[in-house]
Amino acid sequence: MSAGTAREDRAGGAGPSGFAGVRRLMPPHANAGESVDWAAAERAWGTTFPRDYVTFMAEYGEGTISDFLYVLQPLPSPYWTDPDSGMRAETGTAGELLTAVPRTPGSDLPPDGVIAWGVTSGSDLLCWLTTNPDPDRWPVVVLDRNASAPVRVHDCGMTEFLRRLFLAAFDKCPLSGTRLWGEPAPKFLHCREEQRIWDAGIDPWITVPGPTPPPPGT
């Protein structure tokens, strides 16, 4: 991993505008959302969480965006049995990646100062930098799980990060893949709904065309 830490996008926090933009671009489906025990989450992590993330969990929950970006919930997921998955495990991975970064003046992120909130099917690990005592001021950190790219800090909250990603509003794509870059109609599936569709023998990420209409006059 590069010794450098790039800092970008100096404006924007975890306010309501980011979530409103995400909801407009990616409306949640019926029966989405997560009933998170936030008191238990606060005890487990020793902190509260950004308000936009709390709202995202309530309306969307744990799940996948356009078969590329998986959003994690703060407590052990009831949907998976793999002990090496989830927010706690991915946060541990993030700490290991930051430990491997040479400690230079340009690389000042503490390994114990991040919490992972998402992963992609590429090499990206998405985290908050939690050094600010106000969770609504936590910027997004993008780490490369293959340790081949610089650590990048984006001074905006989680949902504002997603909104800018969907609108291609960064100087360049901040992730290893461009699946969501400038995506006009991103699709979210809660992991329950995704599994239900798979169980029905359907790939939830492939749009099945409808029947071809008959020729005019037939």
C-alpha positions, 0 to 999 in steps of 0.5 A: 500500500502506498505510504500516502494518504489522499484527502479529498472533498473538503465539504460535506458531512453526514447531514440529511442532504446526502440521504435525501439524494440517495433515497431519490436516486435509489428508493428502498424496496418494500420490506427493506430496513433493519431493526437495529438495537442501537443501545447494544450497538453503542455498547459494542462499539463504544460510540454512537453512529452517524445519523445518516447511517442510522436512517439508512439502516432503518429504511434500507438495512443490510444489503447490496447495491447493484451487485457491487457494494455491500452495506454492513450493519453494526451488530453480528448479522443474523443472515450469515453464519460466516464468522469472518464476515460483518462489520467487526471482521471488516474493521479488523481488516481495515486496522491491519491494512492501516498498520501496514502503511509506513508511518509517514507525515502523509499517512496519519490514520490510526489503525484503531480509528476506523470502523468499516461500513461497506465492502465491494466486490472489487478490492475496496473497504469503506470505513469511517475515520472516527477520530472526531468525537461527533459521528456526524463529522466522520469522513469516509476512508477508502482502503484497498484490500489488495494493498495496491492503492493509496488510502483515500479520505473523503470529507463527507459522510456515508450517504453523501459519499454514495450520492456523489458516487451515483452522480459521478460527482468526485474528481474521479471514481473513488472505488476500484470498479466503476459499476456505481460510478454515474449510475442513474438508477442504482438498485438496493436489495436487502440481503433477505430479499436477495436470498428470497429471489435466489431461492426462487431460482432467479438471478436478482441482478439480471433484468429479465426482458418482458414478452415481445409484443405482437406486431401491430395489426395482429 
